[in-house]
């Protein structure tokens, strides 16, 4: 069985969790609990572009708030 994340011709979602982390997700697989669709269903390339334009920090939201208050 091939890795669903390697299928460049498939359609994908961009997901976000409650702390602001992003994930690429094949559209034919159920979205996991705790994540919501924020972009797509679209191409893998379009999802990569969305993430590059919107993901500003690798720190989860709560960790980012903590680091700013140090």
MOPAC internal coordinates of N, CA, C and O (Angstrom, degrees):
PM7 1SCF
backbone

  N    0.0000 0     0.00 0     0.00 0    0    0    0
  C    1.4591 1     0.00 0     0.00 0    1    0    0
  C    1.5253 1   109.05 1     0.00 0    2    1    0
  O    1.2310 1   120.62 1   -45.91 1    3    2    1
  N    1.3080 1   116.42 1   134.09 1    3    2    1
  C    1.4610 1   120.54 1  -179.09 1    5    3    2
  C    1.5279 1   111.16 1   -84.37 1    6    5    3
  O    1.2310 1   121.26 1   -22.09 1    7    6    5
  N    1.3048 1   115.19 1   157.91 1    7    6    5
  C    1.4604 1   122.12 1   178.50 1    9    7    6
  C    1.5303 1   108.77 1   -72.18 1   10    9    7
  O    1.2310 1   119.27 1   -56.21 1   11   10    9
  N    1.3385 1   119.00 1   123.79 1   11   10    9
  C    1.4700 1   120.41 1  -178.67 1   13   11   10
  C    1.5228 1   113.25 1   -63.33 1   14   13   11
  O    1.2310 1   119.98 1   159.61 1   15   14   13
  N    1.3257 1   117.64 1   -20.39 1   15   14   13
  C    1.4653 1   120.63 1  -179.78 1   17   15   14
  C    1.5260 1   111.99 1   -82.28 1   18   17   15
  O    1.2310 1   120.19 1   171.73 1   19   18   17
  N    1.3313 1   117.24 1    -8.27 1   19   18   17
  C    1.4619 1   121.75 1   177.71 1   21   19   18
  C    1.5193 1   112.98 1   -94.88 1   22   21   19
  O    1.2310 1   119.82 1   178.24 1   23   22   21
  N    1.3038 1   117.94 1    -1.76 1   23   22   21
  C    1.4643 1   122.26 1  -176.97 1   25   23   22
  C    1.5307 1   109.71 1   -87.31 1   26   25   23
  O    1.2310 1   121.30 1   -89.42 1   27   26   25
  N    1.3106 1   115.12 1    90.58 1   27   26   25
  C    1.4675 1   120.84 1  -174.16 1   29   27   26
  C    1.5293 1   113.51 1   -66.82 1   30   29   27
  O    1.2310 1   119.91 1   159.70 1   31   30   29
  N    1.3329 1   117.78 1   -20.30 1   31   30   29
  C    1.4734 1   121.07 1   179.89 1   33   31   30
  C    1.5212 1   112.95 1   -89.24 1   34   33   31
  O    1.2310 1   119.92 1   175.60 1   35   34   33
  N    1.3318 1   117.76 1    -4.40 1   35   34   33
  C    1.4612 1   121.45 1   179.28 1   37   35   34
  C    1.5212 1   110.64 1   -78.67 1   38   37   35
  O    1.2310 1   120.98 1    -9.26 1   39   38   37
  N    1.3131 1   115.73 1   170.74 1   39   38   37
  C    1.4579 1   121.71 1   176.14 1   41   39   38
  C    1.5306 1   108.42 1  -100.65 1   42   41   39
  O    1.2310 1   121.26 1   -32.29 1   43   42   41
  N    1.3251 1   115.20 1   147.71 1   43   42   41
  C    1.4612 1   121.08 1  -173.69 1   45   43   42
  C    1.5256 1   111.35 1  -133.50 1   46   45   43
  O    1.2310 1   122.02 1   -16.30 1   47   46   45
  N    1.3337 1   113.74 1   163.70 1   47   46   45
  C    1.4562 1   123.40 1   169.66 1   49   47   46
  C    1.5218 1   107.52 1  -115.49 1   50   49   47
  O    1.2310 1   120.79 1   -23.33 1   51   50   49
  N    1.3249 1   116.10 1   156.67 1   51   50   49
  C    1.4579 1   121.76 1   162.18 1   53   51   50
  C    1.5212 1   105.01 1  -102.86 1   54   53   51
  O    1.2310 1   121.01 1   -53.51 1   55   54   53
  N    1.3211 1   115.67 1   126.49 1   55   54   53
  C    1.4594 1   121.60 1   178.62 1   57   55   54
  C    1.5168 1   109.58 1  -107.89 1   58   57   55
  O    1.2310 1   121.10 1   -23.77 1   59   58   57
  N    1.3447 1   115.50 1   156.23 1   59   58   57
  C    1.4600 1   121.48 1   173.02 1   61   59   58
  C    1.5261 1   107.82 1  -135.53 1   62   61   59
  O    1.2310 1   121.29 1   -38.43 1   63   62   61
  N    1.3371 1   115.14 1   141.57 1   63   62   61
  C    1.4585 1   118.69 1   176.06 1   65   63   62
  C    1.5297 1   109.82 1   -99.61 1   66   65   63
  O    1.2310 1   121.08 1     3.66 1   67   66   65
  N    1.3243 1   115.54 1  -176.34 1   67   66   65
  C    1.4685 1   119.98 1  -173.23 1   69   67   66
  C    1.5231 1   114.18 1   -71.92 1   70   69   67
  O    1.2310 1   119.65 1   170.28 1   71   70   69
  N    1.3339 1   118.28 1    -9.72 1   71   70   69
  C    1.4625 1   119.76 1   176.56 1   73   71   70
  C    1.5279 1   111.70 1  -109.12 1   74   73   71
  O    1.2310 1   120.45 1  -165.56 1   75   74   73
  N    1.3397 1   116.74 1    14.44 1   75   74   73
  C    1.4496 1   121.04 1   172.28 1   77   75   74
  C    1.5143 1   116.31 1    84.55 1   78   77   75
  O    1.2310 1   120.09 1  -165.90 1   79   78   77
  N    1.3283 1   117.44 1    14.10 1   79   78   77
  C    1.4567 1   120.21 1   176.19 1   81   79   78
  C    1.5195 1   109.57 1   -85.64 1   82   81   79
  O    1.2310 1   120.52 1   -34.82 1   83   82   81
  N    1.3358 1   116.61 1   145.18 1   83   82   81
  C    1.4505 1   122.54 1  -178.69 1   85   83   82
  C    1.5237 1   110.92 1  -104.93 1   86   85   83
  O    1.2310 1   121.36 1   -24.54 1   87   86   85
  N    1.3328 1   115.01 1   155.46 1   87   86   85
  C    1.4583 1   121.31 1   174.97 1   89   87   86
  C    1.5196 1   109.26 1  -148.28 1   90   89   87
  O    1.2310 1   120.55 1   -37.57 1   91   90   89
  N    1.3330 1   116.56 1   142.43 1   91   90   89
  C    1.4644 1   121.30 1   168.26 1   93   91   90
  C    1.5122 1   107.45 1   -81.73 1   94   93   91
  O    1.2310 1   120.50 1   -36.69 1   95   94   93
  N    1.3404 1   116.65 1   143.31 1   95   94   93
  C    1.4608 1   118.97 1  -177.52 1   97   95   94
  C    1.5191 1   110.67 1  -147.12 1   98   97   95
  O    1.2310 1   119.87 1   -53.12 1   99   98   97
  N    1.3290 1   117.84 1   126.88 1   99   98   97
  C    1.4607 1   120.06 1   176.76 1  101   99   98
  C    1.5345 1   110.24 1   -59.18 1  102  101   99
  O    1.2310 1   120.39 1   -46.33 1  103  102  101
  N    1.3165 1   116.86 1   133.67 1  103  102  101
  C    1.4688 1   120.32 1  -173.37 1  105  103  102
  C    1.5147 1   113.39 1   -69.39 1  106  105  103
  O    1.2310 1   119.62 1   161.27 1  107  106  105
  N    1.3205 1   118.33 1   -18.73 1  107  106  105
  C    1.4640 1   120.44 1  -178.95 1  109  107  106
  C    1.5326 1   113.16 1   -87.83 1  110  109  107
  O    1.2310 1   120.65 1   179.44 1  111  110  109
  N    1.3400 1   116.37 1    -0.56 1  111  110  109
  C    1.4647 1   120.97 1   177.32 1  113  111  110
  C    1.5265 1   107.78 1  -107.01 1  114  113  111
  O    1.2310 1   120.46 1   -44.13 1  115  114  113
  N    1.3358 1   116.73 1   135.87 1  115  114  113
  C    1.4671 1   120.84 1  -179.86 1  117  115  114
  C    1.5238 1   111.18 1   -55.20 1  118  117  115
  O    1.2310 1   121.00 1   -41.09 1  119  118  117
  N    1.3197 1   115.69 1   138.91 1  119  118  117
  C    1.4622 1   121.92 1   177.52 1  121  119  118
  C    1.5313 1   107.85 1   -68.68 1  122  121  119
  O    1.2310 1   120.19 1   -51.15 1  123  122  121
  N    1.3442 1   117.24 1   128.85 1  123  122  121
  C    1.4641 1   119.68 1  -178.15 1  125  123  122
  C    1.5317 1   112.12 1   -69.34 1  126  125  123
  O    1.2310 1   121.42 1   -26.87 1  127  126  125
  N    1.3094 1   114.88 1   153.13 1  127  126  125
  C    1.4572 1   121.93 1   177.15 1  129  127  126
  C    1.5235 1   109.85 1   -56.74 1  130  129  127
  O    1.2310 1   120.84 1   -42.84 1  131  130  129
  N    1.3130 1   115.99 1   137.16 1  131  130  129
  C    1.4549 1   121.20 1   178.62 1  133  131  130
  C    1.5225 1   114.01 1    93.33 1  134  133  131
  O    1.2310 1   120.55 1   177.59 1  135  134  133
  N    1.3312 1   116.55 1    -2.41 1  135  134  133
  C    1.4627 1   121.70 1   179.66 1  137  135  134
  C    1.5133 1   109.03 1  -121.68 1  138  137  135
  O    1.2310 1   120.64 1   -30.11 1  139  138  137
  N    1.3353 1   116.37 1   149.89 1  139  138  137
  C    1.4645 1   120.66 1   176.27 1  141  139  138
  C    1.5270 1   109.60 1  -131.35 1  142  141  139
  O    1.2310 1   120.92 1   -30.22 1  143  142  141
  N    1.3113 1   115.84 1   149.78 1  143  142  141
  C    1.4610 1   121.44 1   178.40 1  145  143  142
  C    1.5301 1   108.69 1   -75.03 1  146  145  143
  O    1.2310 1   120.50 1   -52.63 1  147  146  145
  N    1.3401 1   116.65 1   127.37 1  147  146  145
  C    1.4650 1   121.22 1   176.87 1  149  147  146
  C    1.5280 1   111.93 1  -117.32 1  150  149  147
  O    1.2310 1   120.16 1   170.16 1  151  150  149
  N    1.3456 1   117.30 1    -9.84 1  151  150  149
  C    1.4597 1   120.79 1   179.36 1  153  151  150
  C    1.5204 1   108.94 1  -157.97 1  154  153  151
  O    1.2310 1   120.75 1   -38.50 1  155  154  153
  N    1.3102 1   116.16 1   141.50 1  155  154  153
  C    1.4592 1   121.64 1   175.11 1  157  155  154
  C    1.5164 1   110.34 1   100.80 1  158  157  155
  O    1.2310 1   123.71 1    -4.27 1  159  158  157
  N    1.1687 1   110.49 1   175.73 1  159  158  157
  C    1.4427 1   143.36 1    31.82 1  161  159  158
  C    1.5263 1   107.94 1   -87.80 1  162  161  159
  O    1.2310 1   121.28 1   -56.00 1  163  162  161
  N    1.3314 1   115.16 1   124.00 1  163  162  161
  C    1.4590 1   121.08 1  -175.74 1  165  163  162
  C    1.5220 1   110.37 1  -157.77 1  166  165  163
  O    1.2310 1   120.93 1     6.63 1  167  166  165
  N    1.3156 1   115.83 1  -173.37 1  167  166  165
  C    1.4650 1   120.72 1  -177.74 1  169  167  166
  C    1.5195 1   111.31 1   -73.00 1  170  169  167
  O    1.2310 1   121.27 1   -19.72 1  171  170  169
  N    1.3143 1   115.18 1   160.28 1  171  170  169
  C    1.4584 1   121.15 1   177.49 1  173  171  170
  C    1.5277 1   110.58 1   -60.39 1  174  173  171
  O    1.2310 1   120.62 1   139.01 1  175  174  173
  N    1.3195 1   116.42 1   -40.99 1  175  174  173
  C    1.4643 1   121.30 1   178.97 1  177  175  174
  C    1.5262 1   111.52 1   -61.35 1  178  177  175
  O    1.2310 1   120.39 1   136.57 1  179  178  177
  N    1.3155 1   116.86 1   -43.43 1  179  178  177
  C    1.4628 1   121.06 1   179.12 1  181  179  178
  C    1.5312 1   110.82 1   -64.36 1  182  181  179
  O    1.2310 1   120.39 1   141.33 1  183  182  181
  N    1.3201 1   116.86 1   -38.67 1  183  182  181
  C    1.4649 1   120.86 1   177.97 1  185  183  182
  C    1.5266 1   110.70 1   -64.80 1  186  185  183
  O    1.2310 1   120.28 1   136.08 1  187  186  185
  N    1.3406 1   117.07 1   -43.92 1  187  186  185
  C    1.4687 1   120.03 1   177.01 1  189  187  186
  C    1.5236 1   110.94 1   -58.49 1  190  189  187
  O    1.2310 1   120.57 1   136.90 1  191  190  189
  N    1.3233 1   116.51 1   -43.10 1  191  190  189
  C    1.4629 1   120.98 1  -179.74 1  193  191  190
  C    1.5304 1   110.35 1   -63.47 1  194  193  191
  O    1.2310 1   120.08 1   136.91 1  195  194  193
  N    1.3296 1   117.46 1   -43.09 1  195  194  193
  C    1.4650 1   121.08 1   178.93 1  197  195  194
  C    1.5292 1   110.47 1   -58.73 1  198  197  195
  O    1.2310 1   120.90 1   133.08 1  199  198  197
  N    1.3275 1   115.89 1   -46.92 1  199  198  197
  C    1.4664 1   119.78 1  -178.82 1  201  199  198
  C    1.5323 1   110.52 1   -63.08 1  202  201  199
  O    1.2310 1   119.81 1   136.22 1  203  202  201
  N    1.3096 1   117.97 1   -43.78 1  203  202  201
  C    1.4672 1   120.83 1   178.62 1  205  203  202
  C    1.5224 1   111.86 1   -59.44 1  206  205  203
  O    1.2310 1   120.17 1   144.21 1  207  206  205
  N    1.3322 1   117.27 1   -35.79 1  207  206  205
  C    1.4639 1   121.09 1  -178.11 1  209  207  206
  C    1.5255 1   113.37 1   -81.20 1  210  209  207
  O    1.2310 1   119.51 1   157.09 1  211  210  209
  N    1.3281 1   118.53 1   -22.91 1  211  210  209
  C    1.4631 1   120.44 1  -171.54 1  213  211  210
  C    1.5259 1   115.66 1  -115.17 1  214  213  211
  O    1.2310 1   119.33 1   157.03 1  215  214  213
  N    1.3078 1   118.89 1   -22.97 1  215  214  213
  C    1.4633 1   120.24 1  -177.19 1  217  215  214
  C    1.5113 1   108.33 1   -87.56 1  218  217  215
  O    1.2310 1   120.62 1   -72.45 1  219  218  217
  N    1.3231 1   116.42 1   107.55 1  219  218  217
  C    1.4566 1   121.88 1  -173.46 1  221  219  218
  C    1.5205 1   113.78 1   -93.72 1  222  221  219
  O    1.2310 1   119.83 1   157.36 1  223  222  221
  N    1.3152 1   117.93 1   -22.64 1  223  222  221
  C    1.4554 1   120.40 1  -176.68 1  225  223  222
  C    1.5201 1   109.88 1  -145.25 1  226  225  223
  O    1.2310 1   120.78 1   -38.26 1  227  226  225
  N    1.3252 1   116.11 1   141.74 1  227  226  225
  C    1.4627 1   120.26 1   175.92 1  229  227  226
  C    1.5222 1   111.97 1   -79.32 1  230  229  227
  O    1.2310 1   120.53 1   166.67 1  231  230  229
  N    1.3251 1   116.59 1   -13.33 1  231  230  229
  C    1.4640 1   120.08 1   178.34 1  233  231  230
  C    1.5261 1   110.39 1   -77.17 1  234  233  231
  O    1.2310 1   120.09 1   -43.58 1  235  234  233
  N    1.3185 1   117.44 1   136.42 1  235  234  233
  C    1.4656 1   118.69 1   171.73 1  237  235  234
  C    1.5253 1   109.71 1   -59.39 1  238  237  235
  O    1.2310 1   120.00 1   -28.33 1  239  238  237
  N    1.3184 1   117.60 1   151.67 1  239  238  237
  C    1.4694 1   122.13 1  -175.40 1  241  239  238
  C    1.5246 1   113.00 1   -49.74 1  242  241  239
  O    1.2310 1   119.55 1   133.47 1  243  242  241
  N    1.3186 1   118.47 1   -46.53 1  243  242  241
  C    1.4590 1   120.32 1  -176.70 1  245  243  242
  C    1.5244 1   111.53 1   -68.23 1  246  245  243
  O    1.2310 1   119.91 1   142.17 1  247  246  245
  N    1.3363 1   117.77 1   -37.83 1  247  246  245
  C    1.4582 1   120.71 1   176.83 1  249  247  246
  C    1.5237 1   110.89 1   -66.63 1  250  249  247
  O    1.2310 1   120.78 1   143.89 1  251  250  249
  N    1.3127 1   116.11 1   -36.11 1  251  250  249
  C    1.4682 1   120.50 1   178.87 1  253  251  250
  C    1.5288 1   109.66 1   -64.22 1  254  253  251
  O    1.2310 1   120.27 1   136.26 1  255  254  253
  N    1.3235 1   117.10 1   -43.74 1  255  254  253
  C    1.4711 1   120.62 1   178.02 1  257  255  254
  C    1.5183 1   111.01 1   -61.21 1  258  257  255
  O    1.2310 1   120.57 1   138.56 1  259  258  257
  N    1.3471 1   116.51 1   -41.44 1  259  258  257
  C    1.4640 1   120.66 1   179.29 1  261  259  258
  C    1.5213 1   110.48 1   -63.59 1  262  261  259
  O    1.2310 1   119.69 1   136.83 1  263  262  261
  N    1.3424 1   118.20 1   -43.17 1  263  262  261
  C    1.4637 1   120.65 1  -177.14 1  265  263  262
  C    1.5199 1   111.77 1   -67.20 1  266  265  263
  O    1.2310 1   119.72 1   150.01 1  267  266  265
  N    1.3079 1   118.15 1   -29.99 1  267  266  265
  C    1.4505 1   121.71 1   179.46 1  269  267  266
  C    1.5280 1   112.03 1   -74.42 1  270  269  267
  O    1.2310 1   120.44 1   156.89 1  271  270  269
  N    1.3297 1   116.76 1   -23.11 1  271  270  269
  C    1.4632 1   120.10 1  -177.35 1  273  271  270
  C    1.5216 1   112.12 1   -92.80 1  274  273  271
  O    1.2310 1   119.75 1  -179.85 1  275  274  273
  N    1.3419 1   118.08 1     0.15 1  275  274  273
  C    1.4734 1   120.28 1   179.75 1  277  275  274
  C    1.5055 1   112.78 1   -71.07 1  278  277  275
  O    1.2310 1   120.10 1   180.00 1  279  278  277

